[in-house]
Amino acid sequence: MIYYFKSKYGLFSIRPQPGADRVQLFLNEEILGSYVNAASAAEDVYIQETGYFEWDYQTDVGRPITLADWHKR
């Protein structure tokens, strides 16, 4: 399953990591990190600890609170 969230900086997505029992967090096509589960990746987006400067250091970015706030496909 892929989760996604559209922000003013682009499309965040959480996707299965090929060849591993993990997921990866992307912003557009840039990999921001690898996580044990989708909820952990979504939490880093919420707490603004993604490693993407423009997202992490803004005060009003309209962030999703939990994974339930992300769209899935």
N, C-alpha and C positions, 0 to 999 in steps of 0.2 A: 504494500500500500504506500502511496505517496501522499504526503501532507503538504499543503502550500498556503502561503499567506502573502498577499500583495501589499507592499509598502511603497512609500514615495522613493525609496532607494532601489526598488526592483522587486523581483519575486524570490522570496525565501521558500525553500523546499526542503523537506526531510525525506530522503530516499534510502531504500535498502542499499547497503554497501556490498558491491559484488564480491563474492568469495568469502564473505564473513557473516557472522551472526550479529551484525551491527547495522547502524544507519549513519548516513552522512548528512550534514547540514550544508546547504548551498545558498548562495545569494546569486541569482541568475545562474551562471555556469561555474562560478568560483566556489570551490570546496572550502568551507570555513572550519569544519571539524568532523570528527568521528565520535560516535556515542554508542553506549550500550543499548539505548532504546530511544524511541521518538519523543517520549515525555521529557527526557533529559535534554535533548536538543531544543525542544520548545521552551523549556525553562531558561536556557541560556539566551534565547531571543528575548524572552520577557524581562530578564534581569539585565539585559544589555551587556552580555559577556561573550559576544560572538567572535571578537577579533576584527570586526569590520568597524573601523574608526568612526565613520559618519553615523552609523547606527548607534554604536555604544555610547557616544558622547553627546547625543541630543536629548533634550528634556521632554519634548512633546512629539513622540513618533507614532502614537496610536498602536501600541503593541498588544498582541494577543495574550491574554492572561494564562490560559492553559491550552493544552493540545486540543481540547474540545472546541476551541475558538478558531482552529485551522480548518480549511477545506480539505477534503480527501478525494482521491480518485484511484 
